[in-house]
Every structure is written in C-alpha cells, then in structure tokens.
Amino acid sequence: MTSIYANHVDGPSTIDAVVDGIPGLIAEHPDDDGLAEALFRDFNCFYSPKALGQSTREWLLHVAATVKAQQASVEQSAAEKGATEDLDDDGES
C-alpha cells in the first residue's frame, strides 16, 4: 500500500511532509497505545500493526522508510524516462 501512496500523491513535498512528520508524531506519543490511538483518532487509521506482532512505532518507521525509498524509485524512473524522451526528441537513440 505504501508504494501505491508514493505513486499517487501530489508531489515530493507531500511525501516529505508525511515522512518528516512521523518522528514528530512518535515523539508526541511515546507510549505505543497512545500512538495507535492518535493514528486512529487524528488520521482515521484503522490498521493495527499489533495484530501482526509489530509495534505502532516500528510500523510507522517502516512506512516512512518504504515511502521514501519508493519516492526515490519513482523519481529515478521519471528521470530515466525523461532522458529517453529527450534522446527521442533530438532524433538520436
């Protein structure tokens, strides 16, 4: 799901805001149960990492890392596509 999110957000600044906001959210709610409650209450997040044996903190850090990595992959693909299109526009291959 995180890769879907990274592919469909408005832009890099949105992804950066999400990724950069996660540590702050964790800092505001050092207790894992409080963090899970904040996600549910403030962000309508119904996912429960505890159901799979993972803490909410661990899951959020994983989400941040995955989204950031996916963003880098999307940006690299776009750059490669742009370079290929530039070559095609110049009549070269």
HUTA-V603578 format. One record per pair of residues at least 6 apart in sequence whose C-alpha atoms are under 8 Angstrom apart, sorted by the first residue. I is the first residue (numbers start at 0). J is the second residue. If there is no record, write none. Layout:
i->I j->J
i->I j->J
//
This chain:
i->1 j->62
i->1 j->65
i->1 j->66
i->2 j->65
i->2 j->66
i->2 j->69
i->4 j->66
i->5 j->14
i->5 j->66
i->5 j->67
i->5 j->69
i->5 j->70
i->5 j->73
i->6 j->69
i->6 j->70
i->6 j->73
i->8 j->14
i->11 j->70
i->14 j->66
i->14 j->67
i->14 j->70
i->15 j->67
i->17 j->63
i->18 j->63
i->18 j->64
i->18 j->66
i->18 j->67
i->21 j->59
i->21 j->60
i->21 j->63
i->22 j->60
i->24 j->34
i->25 j->34
i->25 j->56
i->28 j->34
i->28 j->37
i->31 j->54
i->31 j->55
i->31 j->56
i->32 j->55
i->34 j->55
i->34 j->56
i->35 j->47
i->35 j->55
i->38 j->44
i->38 j->45
i->39 j->45
i->47 j->55
i->48 j->54
i->48 j->55
i->48 j->58
i->49 j->55
i->86 j->92
//
